[in-house]
């Protein structure tokens, strides 16, 4: 499929959200390392099946809004967090949700329950 190649290239070329606005990182080794990393990512992405590629695209595009993170931190601590704090917390939340989904799928597979994840499956993981 011709569209699949274009999608893979677009995904591999997307910059990471956390790399925005870096100061003073003009080392000659950085571009070489970035090029090598992009090449590795492109090889991995080209090996993905259609379903895996769809899931990877959804993962890359998903994020927790900084405004939501800012509101949660302010509510919990009474302190207004910096932008860097909100970015870090958004990344941590994304990883946590990914782990919950992955473990829920494992539990669902053990219970031999087909279909989408049910809230009770993820509740079993965390005592809910």
N, C-alpha and C positions, 0 to 999 in steps of 0.2 A: 504494500500500500504506500503510495507516494507521500501521503499526508503524515504517515508515521515517522518518516525520516526527518521531516521538517519539525515535527513536534519534539523529537529527541534532541535536535540541534538547539531548538529554542530553550528547552529545559536546561541543557548543559551550559548554555550561554548566560542564563539568568544569574545575576549577582546575588549573593547571600544578603539578607536584610541586615544582618549584624555588621557588615563590612562598610556601611555607609559612613561617610564623614570621618575617616581615619586621618590623624594628623601626623605629618612628618614621616611616613613610612615609604621612603624613596630608596630603599636598599636595592642593589642590583640583583640579589638573590631572590627577591620577592616576585618579580615578573617571571623568572624561570620556574619557581616553585608553583606559581599560579597556572602557568601553561601546562606543567606536568600534571597538576591536580585536575585541570579541565579535561586533559586527554584521558586520564583514568576514569573520570566520571562519564565521559562520552562512551568509553568501552563498556562500562557497566550498564548504562542506559540502553545501549544498542542491544544488549543481551536480554532485556526484559521482554516478557510476553505482553500481549495487548492489555490483558486485565491488570497485570502488574504495572504497566506504564500508566494506565488510568488512575490506579491508586497512588502512584508516585506523584503524578500531576496534582491530584487532590491534596496530597500531603504538602507539597511545595506551596500551594496557593492558600492553604488554611493558616489562619493566625488568630490570636486573641487581640482585639483592639486595645491599643495603649490607653485609651480613655477608660475602658473597663478596668484595666489593671490599676490605673491611677486611683479610680474610685474605690476599689477594693482595699488597696493599701492605705488610703486616707481614712476609710471607715474603720479599719482594724487598728491602725497605729495613731491616727490623729495628725500624722505628718504628711506633707505633700511630697511625693517621691519625684526624683529627677527622671528625665527621659531615658537615660541609660538604665536606671532601675526598672522602669516599665518594660523596656525591651528585653532585659534579662528575665524578668518574671514571665513575660509572654512566652519566651522560649522554653522556660522550665515547665510552664503549664502545658505547652504543646507536647513536650516529651512525656509528661505524666499521663495525659489523656491517651497518647499513643500506647503507653505501657498498659493502661487499664483496658484498652480495646484489645490489645494483643493477648493479654492474660484471659480476658473474657472469652475470646475466641477459643483459646485452649480449653477452658472449662466447658464451654459449649460442645466442643468436639469430644471431650471425655464423657459428657452426659448424652452424647449422640442426639443432640437437638439441632435439626436443620434450620436454615433461615437466618434472619438478622439477629443481632445480639439483643437480648431482653434485659431490662433493668435489673431483674432478680439475679441474672448471671453475674453482672458486675457487682451487685450488692453482696454476693457470696464471698467475693474477694476481700472486701473491706468491712465485713461485719454489718452490712446494712440490712 
